Amino acid sequence: MNDLDLARRVISACDADIAALFEKRMEAVRRVAAYKKERGLPVYDPAREGELLQKNSALVEDPELRAYYITFQRNTMAVSRAYQNDLIGGAADPGSSIRVSLGERSYDILTDPDILNRAGELLDLDRRVLIVTDSGVPSGYAEAVARASRRPVLVTLPEGEGSKSFDCYVRLLDAMLDAGFTRHDCVAAVGGGVCGDLAGFAAATYMRGIDFYNIPTTVLSQVDSSIGGKTAVDFHGYKNTVGAFWQPKRVLADPEALSTLPPRQIANGLAEAVKMAATSDAELFRLFEEDDPLTRLPEIIRRSLCIKKAVVEADERESGLRRILNFGHTLGHAIESTEAPNLLHGECVALGMLPMMDEEARGRMRAVLEKLGLPTTYEGDPARIAEALTHDKKSAADGIDAVYVDRIGSCRVEKTPVSVLMERYRAVFGGTR
Ligand SMILES: NC(=O)c1ccc[n+]([C@@H]2O[C@H](COP(=O)([O-])OP(=O)(O)OC[C@H]3O[C@@H](n4cnc5c(N)ncnc54)[C@H](O)[C@@H]3O)[C@@H](O)[C@H]2O)c1
């Protein structure tokens, strides 16, 4: 018997064990479903799932296999949930929603697993629907939305920031005009922040504004860009120069859609969640410190969304409080302007936060960033960073409104001259001007 045969024998034996354990597990799931049905409890319990993932993944001794095991366990949980929903019958859970209260522009963000496959039930797609996705997003996600739509028009753009352009914007307008879209039709973005920002801008401007649904599929877009209503395209190489505030009608942030996302993109999005924790939620920050964030993604996303929701509700148009979301972004943007596309946005924000913190908070931040695989050291040219800061669009004669975190969980905004920002930058990353 050769090695392949031997290995296949072991796999068959494991599969037999797993099949027996599967039946045993599903028998227990049946009892859970009966208990929940009797008491009217929801099928999905993100805190319980997070705890289980955390506990069970610790049982896997080979660190290389841990991430694969987490995916395996997540799929097992999805199957268990589907079985519970079938047993309980009737309409599935409406989804645990987060309401963004903005008067007549209010909307819900639904964050339950597999919610993407329920788009037909949860969104009004009984009309013409422009579905905007990109070539890097697994095509099944947009196809699921297209299947649920009465008259879908699917546009797949090239992946990457380059698609947040006037050319792609015009392509979307053309697609809508050609298909005879009226003011009663709608746009749905299925993808990361690039699709959301671009599709949102097309929705904001076509016939003076039509309904927009956002279905974010990256961590960054789920925790950050899909709510708040900022839509834009880049212009002449400057990011987000032309845009509009246009709130979505509903957001479906499906944690299962993140299972296809490469680890670097997950860490990139988590940088924004860590940012929100640092400025506003010390408990969420401790979760990053004490747990394996990969096992707690749905919870991290929900808590980050709650922080962003509160900020957006208090300051829809970014005239005051919303500035705290810019923590790490002043230096981060300056670094990004010299490093893109080698460094991703979240990676630049990670670097940009460090100089804006007091020593103890910075030590804690550095440890969390390292755990997430985000950069904590940088050797760029300080002169180019200073130059980029001077040209920052938010820069005024008396300085830039910079966000500081002296203590984890709170922050302050202070007008800061570029020279002071550069002192802080050099104190952390070194280099002379
Ligand atoms: N509107 C806002 O408030 C706001 C806030 C922050 C950032 N942004 C914008 O968001 C953009 C960045 O968003 P992003 O980080 O999501 O980048 P992105 O949209 O470019 O997505 C990153 C990559 O992941 C791929 N992808 C998306 N979903 C996937 C999935 N489920 N599985 C596998 N691959 C997948 C994409 O094809 C792309 O290659 C920037 O343009 C930024 O300006 C907007």
Ligand as a Chemical Component Dictionary entry (heavy atoms), coordinates in Angstrom:
data_LIG
# 
_chem_comp.id                   LIG 
_chem_comp.type                 NON-POLYMER 
_chem_comp.pdbx_formal_charge   0 
_chem_comp.three_letter_code    LIG 
# 
loop_
_chem_comp_atom.comp_id 
_chem_comp_atom.atom_id 
_chem_comp_atom.alt_atom_id 
_chem_comp_atom.type_symbol 
_chem_comp_atom.charge 
_chem_comp_atom.model_Cartn_x 
_chem_comp_atom.model_Cartn_y 
_chem_comp_atom.model_Cartn_z 
_chem_comp_atom.pdbx_ordinal 
LIG N1  N1  N 0  -17.710 55.547 2.770  1  
LIG C1  C1  C 0  -16.989 55.490 3.847  2  
LIG O1  O1  O 0  -17.374 55.967 4.918  3  
LIG C2  C2  C 0  -15.664 54.789 3.797  4  
LIG C3  C3  C 0  -14.979 54.491 4.994  5  
LIG C4  C4  C 0  -13.776 53.794 4.899  6  
LIG C5  C5  C 0  -13.261 53.424 3.672  7  
LIG N2  N2  N 1  -13.964 53.743 2.530  8  
LIG C6  C6  C 0  -13.470 53.341 1.187  9  
LIG O2  O2  O 0  -13.531 51.912 1.134  10 
LIG C7  C7  C 0  -12.577 51.483 0.149  11 
LIG C8  C8  C 0  -11.832 50.306 0.693  12 
LIG O3  O3  O 0  -12.744 49.271 0.990  13 
LIG P1  P1  P 0  -12.266 47.753 1.111  14 
LIG O4  O4  O 0  -11.118 47.682 2.053  15 
LIG O5  O5  O -1 -13.466 46.956 1.396  16 
LIG O6  O6  O 0  -11.621 47.479 -0.304 17 
LIG P2  P2  P 0  -12.182 46.813 -1.644 18 
LIG O7  O7  O 0  -13.582 47.148 -1.879 19 
LIG O8  O8  O 0  -11.199 47.158 -2.686 20 
LIG O9  O9  O 0  -12.094 45.253 -1.311 21 
LIG C9  C9  C 0  -10.821 44.664 -1.048 22 
LIG C10 C10 C 0  -10.569 43.441 -1.925 23 
LIG O10 O10 O 0  -11.341 42.356 -1.435 24 
LIG C11 C11 C 0  -12.068 41.745 -2.512 25 
LIG N3  N3  N 0  -13.261 41.184 -1.874 26 
LIG C12 C12 C 0  -14.366 41.819 -1.463 27 
LIG N4  N4  N 0  -15.172 40.989 -0.807 28 
LIG C13 C13 C 0  -14.573 39.780 -0.814 29 
LIG C14 C14 C 0  -14.907 38.508 -0.270 30 
LIG N5  N5  N 0  -15.994 38.340 0.486  31 
LIG N6  N6  N 0  -14.080 37.479 -0.491 32 
LIG C15 C15 C 0  -12.915 37.652 -1.187 33 
LIG N7  N7  N 0  -12.536 38.831 -1.704 34 
LIG C16 C16 C 0  -13.358 39.891 -1.499 35 
LIG C17 C17 C 0  -12.288 42.862 -3.491 36 
LIG O11 O11 O 0  -12.496 42.365 -4.788 37 
LIG C18 C18 C 0  -10.973 43.629 -3.376 38 
LIG O12 O12 O 0  -9.998  43.019 -4.179 39 
LIG C19 C19 C 0  -11.687 52.680 -0.159 40 
LIG O13 O13 O 0  -12.030 53.191 -1.415 41 
LIG C20 C20 C 0  -12.040 53.680 0.933  42 
LIG O14 O14 O 0  -11.894 55.011 0.503  43 
LIG C21 C21 C 0  -15.146 54.407 2.580  44 
# 
loop_
_chem_comp_bond.comp_id 
_chem_comp_bond.atom_id_1 
_chem_comp_bond.atom_id_2 
_chem_comp_bond.value_order 
_chem_comp_bond.pdbx_ordinal 
LIG N1  C1  SING 1  
LIG C1  O1  DOUB 2  
LIG C1  C2  SING 3  
LIG C2  C3  SING 4  
LIG C2  C21 DOUB 5  
LIG C3  C4  DOUB 6  
LIG C4  C5  SING 7  
LIG C5  N2  DOUB 8  
LIG N2  C6  SING 9  
LIG N2  C21 SING 10 
LIG C6  O2  SING 11 
LIG C6  C20 SING 12 
LIG O2  C7  SING 13 
LIG C7  C8  SING 14 
LIG C7  C19 SING 15 
LIG C8  O3  SING 16 
LIG O3  P1  SING 17 
LIG P1  O4  DOUB 18 
LIG P1  O5  SING 19 
LIG P1  O6  SING 20 
LIG O6  P2  SING 21 
LIG P2  O7  DOUB 22 
LIG P2  O8  SING 23 
LIG P2  O9  SING 24 
LIG O9  C9  SING 25 
LIG C9  C10 SING 26 
LIG C10 O10 SING 27 
LIG C10 C18 SING 28 
LIG O10 C11 SING 29 
LIG C11 N3  SING 30 
LIG C11 C17 SING 31 
LIG N3  C12 SING 32 
LIG N3  C16 SING 33 
LIG C12 N4  DOUB 34 
LIG N4  C13 SING 35 
LIG C13 C14 SING 36 
LIG C13 C16 DOUB 37 
LIG C14 N5  SING 38 
LIG C14 N6  DOUB 39 
LIG N6  C15 SING 40 
LIG C15 N7  DOUB 41 
LIG N7  C16 SING 42 
LIG C17 O11 SING 43 
LIG C17 C18 SING 44 
LIG C18 O12 SING 45 
LIG C19 O13 SING 46 
LIG C19 C20 SING 47 
LIG C20 O14 SING 48 
# 
